Amino acid sequence: MRSGKLRHKVTIQRPDYTQDPVTGEMTPSWIEVTKAWASVEPLSAREFIAAAATQSKVSARIVIRYRAGIDATLRILHRDKIYNIEGVLSDKDSGLEYLTLPCSEGVNNG
């Protein structure tokens, strides 16, 4: 993958819980794992229609350089949008060059 396509800076976050010191209640929150350069592409009209026909939630495709530990429990922040990772697809050649992340938009509460 050419680095010129990875022109968007994104933040990858993982879910975490913090405990309220007074009540002891566990509150869900998100912690930054890393920042990465990515290609953020909304689905084309044809892909969107096909996804809707199969009840898919996927609305965007995000591509990043390969990084171990990326899975569907994480989320991505890009500009003012939250993207929930719906799956992780390795590149077809070596599996170690880049990851394609089908994502849905919206708030993920963990």
N, C-alpha and C positions, 0 to 999 in steps of 0.2 A: 504494500500500500504506500502510495506517495504521501509524504508528509504535508504537502500543500492542501490535501483534502481535509486534513485534521486541523481546521482553523477556528474551532470554537473551544473556549476554555470552560470545562465543566467541573463540578464538584461531586464526588462520589461520597455518599453517606451511608452509615449503618445504624440500625436501631439500637437504642440503649434505654435504660431505665434509671431514673434518679429517685432517691428516697427523700421525702419531705422530713426534715429533722424534727418537726413538731408533731405531725400526725402519723408519721411512719408510712404514709401512702406512697406507693410506687407510681411515678409519673413517666409515661413514655416520652422519649426525646430522640434526637438524631445527632450523631457525632460524625465529624468529617473524617473520612478515611484517607482521601488523597484528592488532588486536583489532577486533571489530565486534559490533553488536547484530544478533541473528538470531531467527528463529522456528525452533525445533527440534521436529519432529513425527515420532514413529515412524509407520510405515505402519499403516493400519487393518487389521483382520483380513482384509477382502475384498481390499485391495491386496496384503497379504502373500501370500495364497493365489495371487492372479493372478501375482505376481512369482515365486513358487516354481514355478508351472506352466511358466514360460518360462526357468527356470534363472537368474533374476536374483539378484544379490548385494545388491541395494538393500534396506536395512532402515529408512531414515529419509529425511526430506526436510528440508533446511535452506534457509531463505530469508533472504537478506541484501540490503541496498541495493546497487545496481549499483556495481561496482568493477572497473576495468580490470585485466587480468592474472590473473584467477581462472581456473584450469584444473584438469584432472584429475591433474596432478602434485602438487598441494597436498593438505594434509589439515587437518582441523578438530579442535580440542580443545574439548570441552564437559563441564564437571564432571570426572568421572573416565573419560570415554570418548574414544576416538579414532575419528574418522569419516574414511574415505577417500572423496574426491570421485570419483564415477563418471561425472559429466557436468555440463555447465553449460547451463542453459536460461534465456534472457532472457525478460522479460515480453512478452506478445503485443502490447501497444499500441505503445510506443516502442522497446523493447529497451534502454532506458537508465534504467529506474526501479529494478528489482530483479532478482536472479538466484535461480533455484531450483536447488538442488544436490542431486540424488539421491545418497545416500551409503550406504556399507556400513560396518559396525562392524568393528573389529579393528586389529591392529598393522600398520602399513605401514612396511616397512623401506627404502623408497626405490626 
